[in-house]
Amino acid sequence: MKTHVIFGWILMLIGAALWVYGYFVTGHPTVIDWKSDTPSWVAEYLPNLESEIGMVLVFIAMVPMYWPAKQ
């Protein structure tokens, strides 16, 4: 595996761990008011700032994992 793919997987694991932590622990208030702007099921998955940051890290981790390799 290339190093950028390994970096992506590590970033994804950190983001997932942070999201799980934020999902189960009461933390800081969210940046976006999910309850008024989105359906209720979205607001349940992003209850605080920690879960938002974890989800952002998971999405950012997809870039190095799936970026086309140089040939």
C-alpha positions, 0 to 999 in steps of 0.5 A: 500500500502507498503511504497516502492510502495508509494515512487515509486509513489512519485518519479515517480510524481517528475520525470514526473513534472521535465520532463514536466518542462524540455520539455517546458522550455529552460534549460541546454544542454543535457548530451547525444547528442540525435539528432545525436545518436537517431531518431528525435522523441527521441531527441524531448522528451529529449531537455535538462538536466532537461528532461533527469533527469526527465525521469531517475527518472521515470524509476528508480521509476519503481523498487520499484513499481514493485519489488516483495514483500517478502512473 
